[in-house]
Amino acid sequence: MDLRPQWQKNIFLVLAFTLIFSPIPSVPSFAQVKTPDWSYGGAENPTRWGELDNNFALCESGKDQSPINIVDAVQGNPAQIVFNYKPTPLEIVNNGRTVQVNYAPGSSVTINGKQYALLQFHFHTPSEHTIEGNASAMELHLVHRNTAGELSVVGVMMNKGTANPVIDKIWQHIPSTQKTNTVSGQTINAADLLPKSKAYFSYSGSLTTPPCSESVKWNVLTEPITVSSEEIDTFEKLYQVNARPVQPTNDRKIELHGN
Ligand SMILES: [Zn+2]
């Protein structure tokens, strides 16, 4: 129901008429409203993200930023992450900055008694986190959110080694930039991308992309999975580098859970 007074409706109609029939192209002025571009190189590289937009300020001023170099971890509680991942219809997005697989509702993790739904997973090269100074060829991020809106990301290091059939299946269906590919008749299970050991490092951090929002719970598995050099090459042909450099730890506590 439209509760606006009649004169407002009339003005709206006049404006709408003007926009639709105006000979002046009005699209560029709308296009400027979109969030600014950011990048991994050039003038919009990670050291500049904080200056690109007010909404990106935390990328520069935040004290709990991610990724970090994982070092000096202290023993945390031994509770492991309970993974409850189910197969999902294969839907792949090439968003211009990474390859992302969207996840249907119904898969989750439980960490410290809190359940978080799996939303999507995506990839970085090289790895964003480093462990005792060592980067991996790639890093998988499984992004989860609970009903309170809190984010929890599980990171899995990907080292060069044996080929990974799940990665092959995804790579075969990567769409062109800014496109989504819903692959009919194919499912995928994120559980098949996890290493045997579920031991993990935890710390409180941020999104590793603008707007670099904080209060993200990070859980980086200690054991890597492997991908072949061909699989790494395929990704690097699309995204040679899509990793934010490590950020200052600022005395944050890093805990190791499990062995
Ligand atoms: Zn990521």
Residues whose N, C-alpha, C, O or C-beta is under 5 A from the ligand:
A	BS01	ZN	H141
